[in-house]
Amino acid sequence: MKILYFGGGYVGACSAAVSADSGHEVLVYDINQELVNSLSSKDKDKIEAYLFEKGLGDLIIRNQARIKFTFHLPEAEKFVEAAEAVFMCLPTPERDGTGETNLEIYEAAAKTLAQILVKRNNGEQSRYVLIINKSTVPIEMVSRTKEIMEELGVKNFGTGSNPEFLVEGKAIEGSIRPERIVVGAWNEKDFAVFRNIYDRFIEAPNVNYLEVNPLEAAASKLLANYMLFNRLANCFDVVGRVCEKFSGLHFENIRKILITDSRIGDWGFYNSLFVGGSCFIKDARSLSHQLKNQGGQSDLVDEVLAANQRQLTNFLNRAKQELNFNWAGKTAALLGLAFKRDTNDIRNSAAIETAKFLLEAGVRQIKGYDPAAGNNFLKYFKDMGTADKIELVDSEVKAISDIEILIIAGDWPQFRELAELIKKNLPKGTIIMDGRRMLQQKYQELAQAGYNIIAVGSPIIKAE
C-alpha cells in the first residue's frame, strides 16, 4: 500500500516507520524543515537527537527504501495520486488549560490535505482514499474531518479513527509487538483498508485486533489514559500518603502486599512526585471538558487532576514545613529533566514545575542534569526568559557539587547509584529530596551519614 502521513512528529514518525517496516510505501509530510531534515539524514544520532525514541533511527534507516520525509507539498500532492490511506498525525494541544482541544493546527492541515485530494486523478478523484485520525482528538472529531473534506469538494473518501496507545521510550517496541490495535470505521470498505494496513498483526499471537466505530475508537484513547492516570494518582495520593503519615510503614513492603492480589496487579504501582508527559493531563482535561459539554459530571476525573497537582505541591513544600528550609539564595541540583526516563520529552515534566517553584522561591542557581532532555529543558526556560539562573551540566557528579539541596525528579536507572556520589561530594546536613524513591534502599545509610531525606512515600528521615 501507499500511505501518506500528515505530520511527522512523535506519533507520525513512529507509526510511519512501522508501516514501512510492514512493507508499505510511506511518505511523511511535515512543514517543519528541521524535523524533516533530521529524519531524512540517514544518521541515527541526528534522528534520535530530534526524536529520542529507542529503535526509531534504526527502523527508519533499515527501511529507507520505503519511507521518505518531505516538507514540499507538491511531493505529497503527487504521492497522494495513488495513496489508499492518509494518517492525520497533528498536534492537538490543550487550549489554555481549559480542557478544550485547540484544533487550529489540525484543521489547517485537514484543509491543506483537502486541497490536494480534490486534484487527484486529474480532478476525477477516481481512487478511493481513507482519511484516518491518529492524533488524539475529541470523540466526535471524525464528523468534523468529514465535514471539512466535503466543504472543500473532496469525493470518494472515507473517514476513520486509529488511536495510538504508545508508551514513550518504548514506542517502536510497542508498535512492532502491540498488545492491541484499535481501528474505527463506519463500513466494511474502510475496515478492509485497515486490514491491509495491519495485515502482519491481524493473525499474530498476543495481538488484539479490534474493529469498532470511529467514536468508540476515539473515546477509548481518552478513557484508557484516564484509567492509567487514575491508577497512578491513587497510588501516591492514597497509598503513598498513608506511608508518609504513619511512621513504621515502608512503601515497598505495602506495595508487595497489595500487588500480590491479582485483582490489583502491579502496573503503575510506584510513587512519584508528579505524573507528567504529553497525554495523561491533557487527555483527562479533555475528557472532563467533553463530559461537561454533554451535561455529564466529571468530578472523579477532576479529582485525579487535582491529586496530581497536590502531590507535587505537597512534596516541594515539605522542605520548609519539615526542616524549616529557606530556598532563597540557595543552589539546588535538579536531576531528571524529562517527564520520565528513556525520552527527551519535557512536556508536563515534574522538573519544569519544580524549576518554576525554585525560581519563584528565590534560589540563587539551579544545576540541572538529564541524560537526554537537557537541551530541551534549557530551551524551554530561555524561551520563557528565565534561564539566567539555570546551569545545564553534563553529569550527575557536576550536578551535585557545591549545592545545598538535591532534588531527584527523574527515574533514569543510573540515579539509583547516587548514594556513594552523595557521600563523597556533599557535606553533612545537605537535604536530599527523592521524588522517585530512587534511593529508597539507601535512606537509612544516608541518614546515618548525616543527610536529611525527604522522599515521596516516607516520613522525613532526619540525619543521625
C-alpha positions as CSV (number, residue, x, y, z in Angstrom):
1,M,0.0,0.0,0.0
2,K,0.9,3.6,-0.4
3,I,0.3,5.6,2.8
4,L,0.6,9.3,3.3
5,Y,1.3,10.7,6.8
6,F,0.3,14.3,7.5
7,G,2.6,15.2,10.4
8,G,6.0,13.7,11.2
9,G,6.3,14.3,15.0
10,Y,6.5,11.6,17.6
11,V,3.3,9.8,16.6
12,G,3.7,10.2,12.8
13,A,7.3,9.3,12.6
14,C,7.0,6.1,14.8
15,S,3.8,5.0,13.0
16,A,5.2,5.6,9.6
17,A,8.5,3.8,10.4
18,V,6.5,0.7,11.4
19,S,4.3,0.9,8.3
20,A,7.4,1.0,6.2
21,D,8.7,-2.0,8.1
22,S,5.5,-3.8,7.3
23,G,6.2,-3.4,3.6
24,H,4.1,-0.3,2.8
25,E,5.4,2.6,0.8
26,V,5.3,5.7,3.0
27,L,5.6,9.4,2.6
28,V,5.6,11.7,5.7
29,Y,4.8,15.3,5.0
30,D,5.5,18.0,7.7
31,I,6.0,21.7,7.4
32,N,8.9,21.6,9.9
33,Q,12.0,21.6,7.8
34,E,14.4,20.9,10.7
35,L,12.3,17.9,11.6
36,V,12.2,16.6,8.0
37,N,16.0,17.2,7.5
38,S,16.8,15.3,10.7
39,L,14.5,12.3,9.9
40,S,15.9,12.2,6.3
41,S,19.5,12.3,7.4
42,K,20.0,8.5,7.5
43,D,22.1,9.3,10.6
44,K,20.8,7.5,13.7
45,D,22.3,10.1,16.1
46,K,20.7,13.0,14.2
47,I,17.3,11.3,14.0
48,E,17.3,10.4,17.7
49,A,18.7,13.8,18.8
50,Y,15.5,15.2,17.4
51,L,13.0,12.5,18.4
52,F,14.6,10.5,21.2
53,E,12.9,7.1,20.8
54,K,14.8,3.9,21.2
55,G,15.0,2.0,17.9
56,L,13.4,4.8,15.7
57,G,16.7,5.7,13.9
58,D,17.5,2.1,13.2
59,L,14.0,1.4,11.8
60,I,14.0,4.4,9.6
61,I,17.4,3.7,8.2
62,R,16.7,0.0,7.7
63,N,13.5,0.8,5.7
64,Q,14.8,3.9,3.9
65,A,13.8,2.4,0.5
66,R,10.1,2.5,1.6
67,I,10.0,5.7,3.7
68,K,10.6,9.3,2.8
69,F,10.1,12.6,4.6
70,T,9.3,15.9,2.9
71,F,8.2,19.5,3.6
72,H,7.4,20.1,-0.1
73,L,3.6,19.9,-0.6
74,P,3.8,19.2,-4.3
75,E,5.6,16.0,-3.4
76,A,2.7,15.0,-1.2
77,E,0.3,16.0,-3.9
78,K,2.0,13.7,-6.4
79,F,2.2,10.8,-3.9
80,V,-1.5,11.0,-2.9
81,E,-2.5,10.2,-6.5
82,A,-2.1,6.5,-5.7
83,A,-2.4,6.6,-1.9
84,E,-5.0,4.4,-0.3
85,A,-4.8,5.9,3.2
86,V,-3.8,9.2,4.8
87,F,-3.0,9.3,8.5
88,M,-3.6,12.6,10.3
89,C,-0.9,12.9,13.0
90,L,-1.1,16.6,14.0
91,P,-0.6,18.3,17.4
92,T,-3.8,18.8,19.2
93,P,-2.8,20.8,22.3
94,E,-5.0,21.9,25.1
95,R,-6.3,25.5,24.9
96,D,-5.0,27.5,27.9
97,G,-5.6,24.8,30.5
98,T,-9.4,24.7,29.8
99,G,-9.6,21.1,28.6
100,E,-10.8,22.3,25.2
101,T,-8.7,21.0,22.3
102,N,-7.1,23.6,20.2
103,L,-7.8,22.2,16.7
104,E,-6.2,25.1,14.7
105,I,-3.2,23.1,13.5
106,Y,-5.3,20.0,12.8
107,E,-8.0,21.9,10.8
108,A,-5.4,23.9,8.8
109,A,-3.7,20.6,7.9
110,A,-7.0,19.0,7.0
111,K,-7.8,21.9,4.7
112,T,-4.4,21.6,3.0
113,L,-5.0,17.9,2.6
114,A,-8.4,18.5,1.1
115,Q,-6.9,20.9,-1.4
116,I,-4.5,18.2,-2.8
117,L,-7.1,15.5,-2.6
118,V,-9.5,17.3,-4.9
119,K,-6.8,17.4,-7.6
120,R,-6.0,13.7,-7.6
121,N,-6.6,11.6,-10.7
122,N,-6.8,14.8,-12.8
123,G,-9.6,16.1,-10.6
124,E,-11.7,13.0,-11.2
125,Q,-10.9,11.6,-7.7
126,S,-11.4,8.1,-9.0
127,R,-9.2,6.4,-6.4
128,Y,-10.8,5.8,-3.0
129,V,-8.8,7.1,0.0
130,L,-9.4,6.6,3.7
131,I,-8.5,9.5,6.0
132,I,-7.6,8.3,9.4
133,N,-7.4,10.3,12.6
134,K,-4.3,9.1,14.6
135,S,-4.0,12.3,16.6
136,T,-5.7,12.3,20.0
137,V,-8.9,14.3,19.1
138,P,-12.3,14.9,20.6
139,I,-14.6,12.0,20.4
140,E,-16.8,13.4,17.7
141,M,-13.9,14.7,15.6
142,V,-14.4,12.2,12.8
143,S,-17.5,14.1,11.8
144,R,-15.7,17.4,11.6
145,T,-13.0,15.8,9.5
146,K,-15.6,14.5,7.0
147,E,-17.3,18.0,7.1
148,I,-14.0,19.7,6.1
149,M,-13.4,17.4,3.2
150,E,-16.9,17.7,1.9
151,E,-16.9,21.5,2.2
152,L,-13.8,21.7,0.0
153,G,-15.1,19.3,-2.6
154,V,-13.3,16.0,-1.7
155,K,-15.1,13.0,-3.0
156,N,-14.7,9.2,-3.0
157,F,-13.2,9.1,0.5
158,G,-13.9,7.6,4.0
159,T,-13.0,8.7,7.5
160,G,-11.8,6.5,10.3
161,S,-10.0,6.5,13.6
162,N,-6.9,4.6,14.7
163,P,-5.7,6.0,18.1
164,E,-2.2,5.2,19.2
165,F,-1.6,3.7,22.7
166,L,2.2,4.0,22.6
167,V,4.4,4.4,25.6
168,E,7.2,7.0,25.1
169,G,10.5,5.3,25.2
170,K,9.0,2.0,24.2
171,A,7.0,3.2,21.2
172,I,8.9,1.3,18.5
173,E,8.9,-1.9,20.6
174,G,5.2,-1.3,21.3
175,S,4.4,-0.7,17.7
176,I,6.1,-3.9,16.4
177,R,4.7,-6.0,19.2
178,P,1.5,-4.3,20.1
179,E,-0.9,-5.6,22.8
180,R,-3.9,-4.2,20.8
181,I,-4.7,-2.4,17.6
182,V,-7.9,-0.4,17.6
183,V,-9.5,0.7,14.3
184,G,-12.7,2.6,13.9
185,A,-14.7,2.7,10.7
186,W,-18.3,3.0,9.6
187,N,-18.3,0.4,6.9
188,E,-16.7,-2.8,5.6
189,K,-14.9,-1.0,2.8
190,D,-12.9,1.1,5.3
191,F,-12.3,-1.9,7.6
192,A,-10.8,-3.6,4.5
193,V,-8.3,-0.7,4.2
194,F,-7.4,-1.1,7.8
195,R,-6.8,-4.8,7.4
196,N,-4.4,-4.2,4.6
197,I,-2.5,-1.7,6.7
198,Y,-2.2,-4.0,9.7
199,D,-2.2,-7.3,7.9
200,R,1.0,-8.5,9.7
201,F,-0.7,-8.2,13.1
202,I,-4.3,-9.4,12.5
203,E,-3.4,-13.1,13.0
204,A,-0.4,-12.5,15.2
205,P,-0.4,-14.2,18.6
206,N,-0.9,-11.9,21.6
207,V,-2.3,-9.1,19.5
208,N,-5.9,-8.0,20.0
209,Y,-7.1,-6.5,16.7
210,L,-10.3,-4.7,17.5
211,E,-12.8,-3.2,15.0
212,V,-15.2,-0.7,16.4
213,N,-16.9,2.5,15.2
214,P,-14.8,5.8,15.0
215,L,-16.4,7.3,18.0
216,E,-15.6,4.3,20.2
217,A,-12.0,4.3,18.9
218,A,-11.5,8.0,19.8
219,A,-13.2,7.6,23.2
220,S,-11.1,4.6,24.0
221,K,-7.9,6.6,23.9
222,L,-9.1,9.2,26.3
223,L,-10.6,6.7,28.6
224,A,-7.6,4.4,28.6
225,N,-5.3,7.3,29.5
226,Y,-7.7,8.4,32.3
227,M,-7.8,4.9,33.8
228,L,-4.0,4.8,33.8
229,F,-3.7,8.3,35.2
230,N,-6.2,7.4,37.9
231,R,-4.2,4.4,38.9
232,L,-1.0,6.4,39.4
233,A,-2.8,9.2,41.3
234,N,-4.4,6.6,43.6
235,C,-1.1,5.1,44.4
236,F,0.7,8.2,45.5
237,D,-2.3,10.2,46.8
238,V,-3.6,7.4,49.0
239,V,-1.1,4.6,49.4
240,G,1.9,6.9,49.4
241,R,0.3,9.5,51.6
242,V,-0.6,6.8,54.2
243,C,3.1,5.7,54.2
244,E,4.2,9.3,54.7
245,K,1.9,10.0,57.6
246,F,2.4,6.8,59.6
247,S,5.9,6.0,60.8
248,G,7.0,2.4,60.6
249,L,5.4,1.8,57.2
250,H,7.6,1.1,54.2
251,F,6.1,1.9,50.8
252,E,7.8,-1.0,49.1
253,N,6.5,-3.5,51.7
254,I,3.0,-2.2,51.4
255,R,3.3,-2.4,47.6
256,K,4.3,-6.0,47.7
257,I,1.3,-6.9,49.8
258,L,-1.1,-5.1,47.6
259,I,0.2,-6.3,44.2
260,T,0.0,-9.9,45.1
261,D,-3.7,-9.5,44.8
262,S,-4.3,-10.4,41.2
263,R,-7.3,-8.0,41.1
264,I,-5.0,-5.1,41.8
265,G,-1.9,-6.1,39.8
266,D,1.4,-4.2,39.7
267,W,1.1,-1.7,36.8
268,G,1.8,1.8,37.8
269,F,2.2,0.9,41.4
270,Y,5.1,3.2,42.2
271,N,5.4,6.6,43.9
272,S,6.3,9.8,42.1
273,L,6.3,13.5,42.7
274,F,4.1,14.1,39.6
275,V,2.6,12.4,36.6
276,G,3.7,14.3,33.5
277,G,4.0,13.7,29.8
278,S,2.1,14.8,26.8
279,C,-1.0,12.6,27.3
280,F,-2.4,12.0,30.8
281,I,-3.0,15.5,31.9
282,K,-4.2,16.8,28.6
283,D,-6.4,13.9,27.9
284,A,-8.0,13.9,31.4
285,R,-8.8,17.6,31.0
286,S,-10.2,17.0,27.5
287,L,-12.4,14.2,28.9
288,S,-13.7,16.4,31.7
289,H,-14.4,19.2,29.2
290,Q,-16.3,17.0,26.8
291,L,-18.3,15.4,29.6
292,K,-19.4,18.8,30.9
293,N,-20.3,19.9,27.4
294,Q,-22.6,16.9,27.2
295,G,-24.2,17.7,30.5
296,G,-22.3,15.0,32.4
297,Q,-20.4,15.1,35.7
298,S,-16.6,14.9,35.7
299,D,-16.0,15.1,39.5
300,L,-13.8,12.0,39.6
301,V,-11.7,13.0,36.5
302,D,-11.2,16.4,38.0
303,E,-10.1,15.0,41.4
304,V,-7.4,12.9,39.7
305,L,-6.1,16.1,38.1
306,A,-6.2,17.8,41.5
307,A,-4.5,14.8,43.2
308,N,-1.6,15.0,40.7
309,Q,-1.0,18.7,41.4
310,R,-1.5,18.2,45.1
311,Q,1.3,15.6,45.1
312,L,3.8,18.0,43.6
313,T,2.9,20.9,45.8
314,N,3.0,18.7,48.9
315,F,6.4,17.3,48.0
316,L,8.0,20.7,47.3
317,N,6.6,22.3,50.4
318,R,8.0,19.6,52.7
319,A,11.5,21.1,52.9
320,K,10.2,24.3,54.5
321,Q,7.4,22.6,56.6
322,E,9.5,19.8,58.0
323,L,13.1,21.2,58.0
324,N,12.3,25.0,58.0
325,F,14.5,25.2,54.9
326,N,14.7,28.6,53.2
327,W,15.1,28.4,49.5
328,A,16.2,32.0,48.9
329,G,19.8,32.3,47.8
330,K,20.5,28.6,47.8
331,T,21.9,26.4,45.0
332,A,19.8,23.3,44.1
333,A,20.6,20.3,41.9
334,L,17.7,19.0,39.8
335,L,18.2,15.5,38.4
336,G,15.9,14.2,35.7
337,L,14.5,16.9,33.4
338,A,12.4,14.8,31.0
339,F,9.0,13.7,32.3
340,K,10.4,10.2,32.6
341,R,13.3,8.0,31.6
342,D,14.2,7.0,28.0
343,T,12.9,10.2,26.4
344,N,13.9,13.8,25.8
345,D,10.3,14.9,26.1
346,I,9.8,17.6,28.7
347,R,6.1,18.2,28.2
348,N,4.4,18.4,31.7
349,S,7.7,17.4,33.2
350,A,7.9,17.5,37.0
351,A,11.2,19.2,36.6
352,I,9.6,22.1,34.7
353,E,7.2,22.8,37.5
354,T,9.9,22.2,40.1
355,A,12.2,24.7,38.5
356,K,9.4,27.3,38.3
357,F,8.8,26.7,42.1
358,L,12.5,27.2,42.8
359,L,12.9,30.3,40.8
360,E,9.8,31.8,42.5
361,A,11.3,30.9,45.8
362,G,14.4,32.9,45.0
363,V,17.1,30.2,44.6
364,R,20.5,31.5,43.5
365,Q,21.1,28.8,41.0
366,I,19.6,25.5,39.6
367,K,22.1,22.9,38.4
368,G,20.2,20.6,36.0
369,Y,21.1,17.3,34.6
370,D,19.4,14.7,32.3
371,P,21.0,12.1,30.0
372,A,18.7,13.2,27.1
373,A,16.5,16.2,27.8
374,G,18.9,18.9,28.9
375,N,18.8,21.0,25.8
376,N,15.0,20.9,25.5
377,F,14.8,21.9,29.2
378,L,17.1,24.8,28.9
379,K,15.4,26.0,25.6
380,Y,12.1,26.0,27.4
381,F,13.4,28.4,30.1
382,K,15.3,30.5,27.5
383,D,12.0,30.9,25.6
384,M,10.4,31.9,28.9
385,G,13.2,34.4,29.5
386,T,14.0,32.8,32.9
387,A,17.1,30.8,32.1
388,D,19.7,33.1,33.7
389,K,19.7,31.1,37.0
390,I,19.8,27.6,35.3
391,E,23.1,25.9,34.6
392,L,22.9,22.8,32.5
393,V,25.7,20.3,33.4
394,D,26.7,17.0,31.7
395,S,26.9,14.6,34.6
396,E,25.5,13.7,38.0
397,V,28.9,14.5,39.6
398,K,28.9,18.1,38.3
399,A,25.2,18.5,39.3
400,I,25.8,17.5,42.9
401,S,28.8,19.6,43.6
402,D,28.5,22.8,45.7
403,I,24.8,22.6,46.4
404,E,22.6,22.8,49.5
405,I,19.7,20.7,48.3
406,L,19.4,17.8,45.8
407,I,16.1,17.1,44.1
408,I,15.6,13.8,42.1
409,A,12.7,14.4,39.7
410,G,13.5,11.7,37.1
411,D,13.7,7.9,37.1
412,W,16.7,7.2,35.0
413,P,18.3,3.9,36.2
414,Q,21.7,5.5,36.9
415,F,20.2,7.7,39.6
416,R,19.8,4.6,41.8
417,E,23.6,4.6,42.2
418,L,23.9,8.1,43.6
419,A,24.4,7.3,47.2
420,E,28.2,7.0,47.0
421,L,28.5,10.2,45.0
422,I,26.4,12.0,47.6
423,K,28.5,10.8,50.4
424,K,31.7,11.7,48.5
425,N,30.6,15.1,47.2
426,L,28.0,16.7,49.6
427,P,28.6,17.9,53.1
428,K,26.6,16.6,56.0
429,G,23.3,18.4,56.5
430,T,22.5,18.6,52.8
431,I,18.9,17.8,52.1
432,I,18.1,15.0,49.7
433,M,14.6,15.2,48.1
434,D,13.8,12.0,46.3
435,G,10.7,12.4,44.2
436,R,11.0,9.0,42.6
437,R,12.2,6.8,45.6
438,M,15.3,6.0,43.5
439,L,17.5,5.8,46.7
440,Q,15.0,4.0,48.9
441,Q,17.4,1.2,49.7
442,K,19.9,3.7,50.9
443,Y,17.7,6.1,53.0
444,Q,18.9,4.9,56.4
445,E,22.5,4.7,55.3
446,L,22.4,8.3,54.0
447,A,20.7,9.5,57.2
448,Q,23.4,7.8,59.3
449,A,26.0,9.6,57.1
450,G,24.4,12.9,58.1
451,Y,21.9,13.7,55.3
452,N,18.2,14.7,55.7
453,I,15.9,12.7,53.5
454,I,12.6,13.8,52.2
455,A,11.0,11.2,49.9
456,V,7.6,10.6,48.5
457,G,6.0,7.7,50.3
458,S,8.1,8.2,53.5
459,P,8.0,10.3,56.6
460,I,11.0,12.6,56.9
461,I,14.2,10.8,57.7
462,K,16.5,13.1,59.6
463,A,20.2,13.0,59.8
464,E,21.6,11.0,62.7
